[in-house]
Amino acid sequence: MELVLEGDVVRGGSEARERFYDSRGYGHVDGGGLALSPVEAAHLLYRGDVEHIRDGRSDEALDFQALLSSAAVSEIDVLVYKDLRDRGFYLSPAREGWVDGPSGTDFVVYPRGQGPWDDDVAYRIRAISERTAVSAATLGDSVLAVVDEESAITYLETSHPDIAGSSTTDLPSGVAADLLGDRVLAPDPPEALYFEGFYGQPLDDEAGEPLQLSLIEAAALASQGVLDVEGGADAIVECGREVEGERFDRRLAVYRALRERGVVPKTGYKFGADFRTYADVESVDSLGHSELLVRVLPADHAFTPRDLALDVRLAHGVRKRMVFALVAEADADGDPRIEWLEVGRLTP
């Protein structure tokens, strides 16, 4: 049985198809024979299932080391492919005309007990080095398999979550407040603001007054007519921009979007995030644990896998989910476009 490397495909005959595809899910049926990707051929060489493959150009016999050292295969792909095979999965390299996946997908992984002859998919894998930056806009439909410098692999699942809650509050109007250096103070707030809506933080928890509000909270409330501040919402936004620059506008857009979805955002500073969120707030007295940590980023942000792993690990450590709010330029209606991206640890 001979396997021949032709360009970026390793080809074999009917015997190879029966031995590797029919019984073990390697490759793609090509006529009566078998077409393997170089990463699959490398795995077979590593296992000793074949002694060598023949380079169709040079006629050289390539063993595992020679193939791994060539330009035909990525060592990152080989490590991830081997790890998933060792975990008991059949998987196929994503290639046009063989097995399709979202842009950037390297492997399509089938549920245990199933293979390329079935229709079900367990994971769509993107294999990267820990030193490879990854665009946030390309995530959401795949699992990142991050290979670190010691060849250990961390799997990070990415998705687009539905952010929603049941928190609602009948807000008052015209509440007197003063803009201070980097916050707003309401000396005589109605109970609906803090005790029911969880807006701000009172200096006296029992009395609920005076009420300190962040610039984000105050800007959102002033734009709704809830707060009466000299200069209105524009003055608060201008102060916020002086403090944070354009980041303030992104955070304000996300804050408003979360409130509109029935979710209460509060500062996530203690967790290194922009917000922590509560989905079902009826009153401060019955407040539960926050569910999400939200980091606000521009839509064109590129993650380093190291920073991404830090955020995910921190969120997991405090029993929360890590969500990124990716804010793009405003649409035709003038509203910033926000895409929600959730990232979490996965053990396949």
ZADRENDREN-408329 format. One record per residue (C-alpha): residue in three letters; y, x, z. Coordinates in Angstrom, 1 decimal. Layout:
<atoms>
  type       v       u       w
   ala       Y       X       Z
...
</atoms>
This chain:
<atoms>
  type       v       u       w
   met     0.0     0.0     0.0
   glu     3.3     1.5    -1.1
   leu     6.8     0.6     0.0
   val     9.7     1.8    -2.2
   leu    13.4     2.0    -1.4
   glu    15.4     0.7    -4.3
   gly    19.1     0.7    -3.5
   asp    19.5    -1.3    -0.4
   val    16.1    -3.1    -0.6
   val    12.6    -1.8     0.2
   arg    10.0    -3.4    -2.0
   gly     6.3    -3.9    -1.6
   gly     3.5    -5.8    -3.3
   ser     1.3    -8.8    -2.3
   glu    -0.6    -6.8     0.3
   ala     2.7    -5.9     2.0
   arg     3.8    -9.6     1.9
   glu     0.5   -10.8     3.5
   arg     0.5    -8.1     6.1
   phe     4.2    -8.1     7.1
   tyr     5.7   -11.4     6.1
   asp     2.9   -14.0     6.4
   ser     1.7   -12.8     9.8
   arg     4.7   -11.1    11.4
   gly     7.9   -12.5     9.8
   tyr     9.2    -9.3     8.2
   gly    11.2    -9.4     5.0
   his    11.7   -12.0     2.3
   val     9.3   -13.2    -0.3
   asp    10.2   -11.8    -3.7
   gly     8.0   -13.3    -6.4
   gly     4.5   -12.4    -5.4
   gly     5.6    -9.4    -3.4
   leu     7.8    -8.5    -0.4
   ala    11.5    -7.4    -0.1
   leu    12.5    -5.7     3.1
   ser    15.9    -4.7     4.4
   pro    16.1    -1.0     5.3
   val    16.4    -1.9     9.0
   glu    13.1    -3.8     8.8
   ala    11.5    -0.9     7.1
   ala    12.8     1.5     9.7
   his    11.2    -0.7    12.4
   leu     7.8    -0.6    10.7
   leu     8.1     3.2    10.3
   tyr     9.0     3.5    14.0
   arg     6.0     1.4    15.0
   gly     3.7     3.5    12.8
   asp     2.7     0.4    10.7
   val     3.5     2.5     7.7
   glu     3.6     6.3     7.5
   his     6.5     6.6     5.0
   ile     8.4     4.8     2.3
   arg     9.2     6.3    -1.0
   asp    12.7     6.8    -2.2
   gly    12.8     5.3    -5.7
   arg    15.6     7.7    -6.7
   ser    14.4    11.1    -5.4
   asp    10.7    10.2    -5.1
   glu    10.9    11.7    -1.6
   ala     8.6    10.4     1.2
   leu    10.9     9.1     4.0
   asp     9.6     8.9     7.6
   phe    11.5     7.1    10.4
   gln    13.8    10.0    11.2
   ala    14.6    10.6     7.5
   leu    15.4     6.9     6.9
   leu    17.5     6.7    10.1
   ser    19.5     9.8     9.1
   ser    20.2     8.4     5.6
   ala    23.1     6.1     4.6
   ala    20.6     3.3     3.9
   val    20.5     2.0     7.5
   ser    22.7     1.8    10.6
   glu    21.3     3.2    13.9
   ile    23.2     0.3    15.7
   asp    21.3    -2.2    13.6
   val    18.0    -0.5    14.2
   leu    18.6    -0.5    18.0
   val    19.5    -4.2    18.1
   tyr    16.6    -5.2    15.7
   lys    14.1    -3.3    17.9
   asp    15.4    -4.8    21.1
   leu    15.1    -8.3    19.8
   arg    11.6    -7.7    18.4
   asp    10.6    -6.2    21.8
   arg    11.8    -9.4    23.4
   gly     9.4   -11.4    21.3
   phe    11.7   -12.8    18.6
   tyr    11.2   -12.9    14.8
   leu    14.5   -12.2    13.1
   ser    15.9   -11.7     9.6
   pro    18.8    -9.6     8.4
   ala    21.5   -11.9     7.1
   arg    21.7   -11.3     3.4
   glu    23.0   -13.4     0.6
   gly    20.1   -15.1    -1.2
   trp    17.7   -14.3     1.7
   val    19.1   -15.8     4.9
   asp    22.7   -16.8     5.2
   gly    24.9   -16.7     8.3
   pro    28.6   -16.9     9.1
   ser    30.7   -14.0     8.0
   gly    30.0   -10.9     9.9
   thr    26.5   -12.0    11.0
   asp    23.9    -9.2    10.9
   phe    20.8   -11.0    12.0
   val    19.5   -14.5    12.2
   val    17.1   -14.9    15.2
   tyr    14.5   -17.6    15.4
   pro    13.3   -19.4    18.5
   arg    10.2   -17.8    20.1
   gly     7.1   -18.9    18.3
   gln     9.0   -19.6    15.0
   gly    10.0   -17.4    12.1
   pro    11.7   -17.2     8.7
   trp     9.4   -19.9     7.4
   asp    11.0   -22.4     9.8
   asp    14.4   -24.0     9.8
   asp    15.5   -23.5    13.4
   val    17.8   -20.8    14.5
   ala    18.2   -19.5    18.1
   tyr    21.0   -17.0    17.6
   arg    23.2   -15.5    15.0
   ile    23.7   -11.9    15.9
   arg    26.5    -9.4    15.2
   ala    25.6    -5.8    16.1
   ile    28.5    -3.5    17.0
   ser    29.1    -0.3    18.9
   glu    31.1    -0.4    22.1
   arg    33.8     1.6    20.2
   thr    34.2    -1.0    17.5
   ala    37.2    -3.4    17.8
   val    36.4    -6.9    16.8
   ser    38.9    -9.5    15.6
   ala    39.1   -12.6    17.8
   ala    39.4   -14.8    14.7
   thr    35.9   -13.8    13.6
   leu    34.2   -14.9    16.8
   gly    33.0   -18.3    17.9
   asp    29.8   -18.8    15.9
   ser    27.7   -15.8    16.9
   val    26.4   -13.5    19.6
   leu    27.8   -10.0    19.9
   ala    25.2    -7.4    20.5
   val    27.2    -4.5    21.9
   val    25.4    -1.1    21.9
   asp    26.9     1.3    24.4
   glu    27.0     5.1    24.4
   glu    23.6     5.2    26.2
   ser    22.1     2.8    23.7
   ala    21.9    -0.1    26.2
   ile    22.6    -3.5    24.7
   thr    24.8    -6.2    26.1
   tyr    24.7    -9.6    24.5
   leu    27.9   -11.7    24.6
   glu    27.7   -15.3    23.3
   thr    30.8   -16.7    21.7
   ser    31.6   -20.3    21.0
   his    34.5   -22.8    20.5
   pro    34.4   -25.0    23.6
   asp    35.8   -28.5    24.0
   ile    38.4   -28.2    26.7
   ala    38.9   -31.5    28.5
   gly    39.4   -33.0    32.0
   ser    40.2   -36.2    33.7
   ser    43.3   -35.1    35.7
   thr    46.2   -37.6    35.3
   thr    49.4   -38.1    37.3
   asp    52.2   -40.7    37.1
   leu    55.2   -38.3    37.1
   pro    58.6   -39.1    38.5
   ser    61.8   -38.4    36.6
   gly    65.1   -36.7    37.5
   val    63.8   -34.6    40.4
   ala    66.6   -32.2    41.4
   ala    65.7   -28.5    41.2
   asp    67.4   -25.1    41.0
   leu    66.6   -22.2    38.7
   leu    66.3   -19.0    40.7
   gly    65.4   -15.5    39.5
   asp    62.0   -16.1    38.1
   arg    61.0   -19.5    39.5
   val    62.3   -23.0    40.2
   leu    62.8   -24.6    43.6
   ala    62.8   -28.4    44.2
   pro    64.1   -29.0    47.7
   asp    63.0   -32.7    48.1
   pro    60.1   -33.3    45.7
   pro    58.1   -36.5    45.5
   glu    54.5   -36.3    46.6
   ala    53.3   -37.0    43.1
   leu    54.2   -33.5    42.0
   tyr    52.2   -31.4    44.4
   phe    49.8   -33.6    46.3
   glu    48.7   -35.6    43.2
   gly    49.5   -33.5    40.2
   phe    49.0   -30.0    41.8
   tyr    52.3   -28.8    40.4
   gly    53.8   -25.8    42.2
   gln    53.3   -24.5    45.7
   pro    55.2   -25.8    48.7
   leu    56.7   -23.4    51.3
   asp    55.3   -25.8    53.9
   asp    51.8   -27.0    52.9
   glu    51.8   -30.0    55.2
   ala    55.3   -31.2    54.4
   gly    55.0   -30.4    50.7
   glu    58.6   -29.2    50.5
   pro    60.5   -27.4    49.3
   leu    58.4   -27.0    46.2
   gln    58.3   -23.7    44.3
   leu    57.4   -24.0    40.7
   ser    56.6   -21.2    38.2
   leu    58.8   -20.9    35.1
   ile    55.8   -22.2    33.0
   glu    55.4   -25.3    35.2
   ala    59.1   -26.0    35.4
   ala    59.7   -25.6    31.7
   ala    56.9   -28.1    30.9
   leu    58.2   -30.6    33.5
   ala    61.9   -30.2    32.5
   ser    61.0   -30.9    28.9
   gln    59.5   -34.2    30.0
   gly    62.5   -35.1    32.0
   val    60.7   -34.8    35.3
   leu    63.0   -32.0    36.6
   asp    66.8   -32.1    36.6
   val    67.8   -28.4    36.3
   glu    71.2   -27.1    35.2
   gly    70.8   -26.1    31.6
   gly    67.6   -28.2    31.2
   ala    64.4   -26.9    29.9
   asp    66.2   -24.5    27.5
   ala    67.6   -22.5    30.4
   ile    64.1   -22.2    32.0
   val    62.6   -21.1    28.7
   glu    65.3   -18.5    28.1
   cys    64.7   -17.1    31.6
   gly    61.0   -17.0    30.9
   arg    61.6   -15.1    27.7
   glu    63.8   -12.6    29.5
   val    60.9   -12.0    32.0
   glu    57.9   -12.0    29.6
   gly    59.2   -11.8    26.0
   glu    57.3   -13.9    23.4
   arg    54.3   -14.0    25.6
   phe    56.1   -16.7    27.6
   asp    56.1   -19.1    24.6
   arg    52.4   -18.6    24.0
   arg    51.6   -19.2    27.7
   leu    53.8   -22.3    27.8
   ala    52.1   -23.7    24.7
   val    48.7   -23.2    26.2
   tyr    49.8   -24.7    29.6
   arg    51.1   -27.8    27.8
   ala    47.9   -28.1    25.7
   leu    45.7   -27.9    28.8
   arg    47.8   -30.6    30.7
   glu    47.5   -32.8    27.6
   arg    43.8   -32.4    27.7
   gly    43.6   -33.6    31.4
   val    43.1   -30.0    32.7
   val    45.3   -28.6    35.5
   pro    46.2   -24.9    35.0
   lys    47.3   -22.7    37.8
   thr    48.0   -19.0    37.9
   gly    45.1   -16.8    37.2
   tyr    46.8   -13.6    38.5
   lys    44.3   -12.9    41.2
   phe    41.6   -12.8    38.6
   gly    43.5   -10.8    36.0
   ala    43.9   -13.9    33.8
   asp    46.8   -16.1    32.7
   phe    45.3   -19.3    34.2
   arg    42.5   -20.7    36.3
   thr    41.9   -24.4    35.6
   tyr    40.7   -27.6    37.3
   ala    39.3   -30.3    35.2
   asp    39.2   -33.3    37.6
   val    42.1   -33.3    40.1
   glu    42.7   -36.5    42.0
   ser    44.5   -35.0    44.9
   val    45.1   -31.5    46.5
   asp    43.1   -32.7    49.5
   ser    39.9   -33.0    47.5
   leu    40.4   -30.0    45.3
   gly    37.2   -28.3    44.2
   his    36.7   -24.9    42.7
   ser    38.3   -23.9    39.4
   glu    36.0   -23.8    36.4
   leu    37.7   -21.6    33.8
   leu    39.6   -18.4    33.6
   val    42.0   -18.6    30.6
   arg    43.6   -15.6    28.9
   val    46.3   -16.3    26.4
   leu    46.4   -14.0    23.3
   pro    47.9   -14.0    19.9
   ala    45.6   -15.3    17.2
   asp    45.4   -11.9    15.4
   his    44.2   -10.1    18.6
   ala    41.4    -7.6    18.3
   phe    39.1    -7.1    21.3
   thr    37.6    -3.9    22.4
   pro    34.1    -4.6    23.6
   arg    34.8    -2.8    26.8
   asp    37.7    -5.1    27.7
   leu    35.8    -8.1    26.6
   ala    32.9    -7.1    28.9
   leu    35.2    -6.6    31.8
   asp    36.7   -10.1    31.4
   val    33.3   -11.7    31.1
   arg    31.9    -9.8    34.1
   leu    34.8   -10.8    36.3
   ala    34.6   -14.4    35.4
   his    30.8   -14.5    36.0
   gly    31.4   -12.7    39.3
   val    33.6   -15.5    40.6
   arg    31.5   -18.3    39.1
   lys    33.8   -19.2    36.3
   arg    33.7   -19.4    32.5
   met    35.9   -17.0    30.4
   val    38.0   -18.7    27.8
   phe    40.5   -17.2    25.5
   ala    43.4   -19.3    24.1
   leu    44.3   -17.8    20.7
   val    47.8   -18.9    19.7
   ala    48.9   -18.9    16.1
   glu    52.2   -19.7    14.5
   ala    53.5   -23.2    14.6
   asp    52.2   -25.8    12.1
   ala    54.3   -28.1     9.9
   asp    55.1   -30.3    13.0
   gly    56.4   -27.3    14.9
   asp    53.5   -27.2    17.3
   pro    51.7   -23.8    17.9
   arg    48.1   -23.9    16.8
   ile    45.6   -23.0    19.5
   glu    42.0   -22.1    19.1
   trp    39.7   -21.9    22.1
   leu    37.2   -19.1    22.3
   glu    34.6   -18.9    25.1
   val    32.6   -15.7    25.7
   gly    29.8   -15.3    28.2
   arg    26.8   -13.1    29.0
   leu    23.6   -14.0    27.3
   thr    20.0   -12.9    28.1
   pro    18.0   -13.6    25.0
</atoms>
